[in-house]
Amino acid sequence: MVRDEAKAARLTEKGIAVHIGDYTNYNSMVKAFAGTEKLFLISSSDLGGDRAAHHINAIKAAKAAGVQHVIYTGFDLKDTDHSALALLEDAHKETAAYLKTSGLRYTVLNNNLYADVLPVFLGDKVLETGVFFPAGSGKVPFATRMDMAEASAVLLASDEYKENTYAFASDTVYSFADVARLLSELSGKHVPYLSPSKEAYMAQMKESGVPEAALSFMAAFGEAITNNELDTNRTVLPSLLGRKPASLKEYLKSVYFATKEAKI
């Protein structure tokens, strides 16, 4: 489902069926979901809006359209009731609770933190300036979006996973000191790690021109990581993939050390 068909040309060229729909337009989703047995509902990216309302609107439309099974992507935390990431987690909790009482078959995939957000936290100059992030010694089971997408596809093609909640994460945890160590190994030079206070981090990033909304979001992640809120020690990712998830070293190498030819 897309809002603008013109922007989905790369999908239609591959033979993928595209349907027009919008989280804020109930009727458009009812039409888009017609004839669908399973709906893979990826959480709305509108962090500043009412995400839960978007999701619930989609679930209602799915039920009206005759969808049988909804697979929803949530977020995995140790304690969803007392989190520095409450602003992010609350919408997921509300959506999951509604889905479980909707009368539809459901599966909730709680994704842990994507390795793919690290470049946002680290910046383009990390090899020169070092890792500067208020994450303390907290650890995260970083996994790539590509691995999570592959595991989701396996689950979607199976009838085994129904009416349950599963966590997607790596089976290895990493601190930001580990991130700095891996970058040092890959670059052949020392990349330091500095974990400032939340206040010092926000002041430095604000001075660097980071928008206030993005700054608060990143600082909240730093606080949650410091508190080890993401070190959940649960995942079905390896079993769905049939292999170990990509390591953080592999991911960092692909981002910061890929050749120009490989990127093209």
Solvent accessible surface area in square Angstrom, and as a share of the most:
residue,aa,sasa,rsa
1,M,96,0.43
2,V,33,0.19
3,R,186,0.68
4,D,59,0.31
5,E,96,0.43
6,A,84,0.65
7,K,165,0.70
8,A,3,0.02
9,A,49,0.38
10,R,164,0.60
11,L,48,0.24
12,T,59,0.34
13,E,144,0.64
14,K,156,0.66
15,G,70,0.67
16,I,85,0.43
17,A,79,0.62
18,V,29,0.17
19,H,89,0.40
20,I,84,0.43
21,G,2,0.02
22,D,41,0.21
23,Y,47,0.18
24,T,99,0.58
25,N,73,0.37
26,Y,85,0.32
27,N,113,0.58
28,S,22,0.14
29,M,0,0.00
30,V,40,0.23
31,K,164,0.70
32,A,8,0.06
33,F,8,0.03
34,A,65,0.50
35,G,86,0.83
36,T,40,0.23
37,E,104,0.47
38,K,46,0.19
39,L,20,0.10
40,F,64,0.27
41,L,7,0.03
42,I,103,0.52
43,S,24,0.16
44,S,4,0.03
45,S,103,0.66
46,D,65,0.33
47,L,79,0.39
48,G,83,0.80
49,G,37,0.35
50,D,89,0.46
51,R,19,0.07
52,A,4,0.03
53,A,47,0.36
54,H,28,0.12
55,H,0,0.00
56,I,27,0.14
57,N,35,0.18
58,A,0,0.00
59,I,1,0.00
60,K,98,0.41
61,A,0,0.00
62,A,0,0.00
63,K,113,0.48
64,A,63,0.49
65,A,23,0.18
66,G,38,0.37
67,V,3,0.02
68,Q,91,0.40
69,H,3,0.01
70,V,0,0.00
71,I,1,0.01
72,Y,0,0.00
73,T,9,0.05
74,G,7,0.06
75,F,18,0.08
76,D,6,0.03
77,L,3,0.02
78,K,113,0.48
79,D,59,0.31
80,T,47,0.27
81,D,97,0.50
82,H,145,0.65
83,S,18,0.11
84,A,32,0.25
85,L,4,0.02
86,A,41,0.32
87,L,160,0.79
88,L,21,0.10
89,E,6,0.03
90,D,74,0.39
91,A,13,0.10
92,H,12,0.06
93,K,71,0.30
94,E,95,0.43
95,T,0,0.00
96,A,17,0.13
97,A,59,0.46
98,Y,72,0.27
99,L,0,0.00
100,K,93,0.40
101,T,113,0.66
102,S,12,0.08
103,G,72,0.69
104,L,18,0.09
105,R,77,0.28
106,Y,37,0.14
107,T,0,0.00
108,V,3,0.02
109,L,1,0.00
110,N,29,0.15
111,N,13,0.07
112,N,2,0.01
113,L,7,0.03
114,Y,67,0.25
115,A,1,0.01
116,D,34,0.17
117,V,37,0.21
118,L,0,0.00
119,P,37,0.23
120,V,99,0.57
121,F,15,0.06
122,L,16,0.08
123,G,28,0.27
124,D,131,0.68
125,K,133,0.56
126,V,0,0.00
127,L,34,0.17
128,E,120,0.54
129,T,102,0.59
130,G,4,0.04
131,V,2,0.01
132,F,53,0.22
133,F,0,0.00
134,P,10,0.06
135,A,0,0.00
136,G,24,0.23
137,S,93,0.60
138,G,1,0.01
139,K,81,0.34
140,V,0,0.00
141,P,4,0.02
142,F,2,0.01
143,A,1,0.00
144,T,13,0.08
145,R,133,0.49
146,M,149,0.67
147,D,6,0.03
148,M,6,0.03
149,A,58,0.45
150,E,73,0.33
151,A,0,0.00
152,S,8,0.05
153,A,57,0.44
154,V,64,0.37
155,L,2,0.01
156,L,50,0.25
157,A,94,0.73
158,S,29,0.19
159,D,99,0.51
160,E,134,0.60
161,Y,34,0.13
162,K,70,0.30
163,E,98,0.44
164,N,75,0.38
165,T,55,0.32
166,Y,37,0.14
167,A,9,0.07
168,F,1,0.00
169,A,1,0.01
170,S,8,0.05
171,D,70,0.37
172,T,57,0.33
173,V,52,0.30
174,Y,22,0.08
175,S,8,0.05
176,F,0,0.00
177,A,50,0.39
178,D,30,0.15
179,V,0,0.00
180,A,5,0.04
181,R,116,0.42
182,L,12,0.06
183,L,0,0.00
184,S,23,0.15
185,E,89,0.40
186,L,40,0.20
187,S,37,0.24
188,G,70,0.68
189,K,96,0.41
190,H,148,0.66
191,V,3,0.01
192,P,62,0.39
193,Y,56,0.21
194,L,108,0.54
195,S,45,0.29
196,P,21,0.13
197,S,62,0.40
198,K,80,0.34
199,E,125,0.56
200,A,50,0.38
201,Y,1,0.00
202,M,46,0.21
203,A,64,0.49
204,Q,83,0.37
205,M,36,0.16
206,K,129,0.55
207,E,146,0.66
208,S,74,0.48
209,G,59,0.57
210,V,35,0.20
211,P,92,0.58
212,E,99,0.44
213,A,83,0.65
214,A,42,0.32
215,L,1,0.01
216,S,53,0.34
217,F,69,0.29
218,M,14,0.06
219,A,0,0.00
220,A,22,0.17
221,F,9,0.04
222,G,0,0.00
223,E,67,0.30
224,A,0,0.00
225,I,0,0.00
226,T,61,0.36
227,N,86,0.44
228,N,53,0.27
229,E,15,0.07
230,L,0,0.00
231,D,35,0.18
232,T,14,0.08
233,N,144,0.74
234,R,112,0.41
235,T,44,0.25
236,V,36,0.21
237,L,0,0.00
238,P,34,0.21
239,S,85,0.55
240,L,12,0.06
241,L,20,0.10
242,G,68,0.66
243,R,104,0.38
244,K,132,0.56
245,P,10,0.06
246,A,29,0.22
247,S,41,0.27
248,L,2,0.01
249,K,81,0.34
250,E,102,0.46
251,Y,27,0.10
252,L,0,0.00
253,K,114,0.48
254,S,65,0.42
255,V,44,0.25
256,Y,42,0.16
257,F,59,0.25
258,A,33,0.25
259,T,82,0.47
260,K,154,0.65
261,E,135,0.61
262,A,74,0.58
263,K,133,0.57
264,I,165,0.84
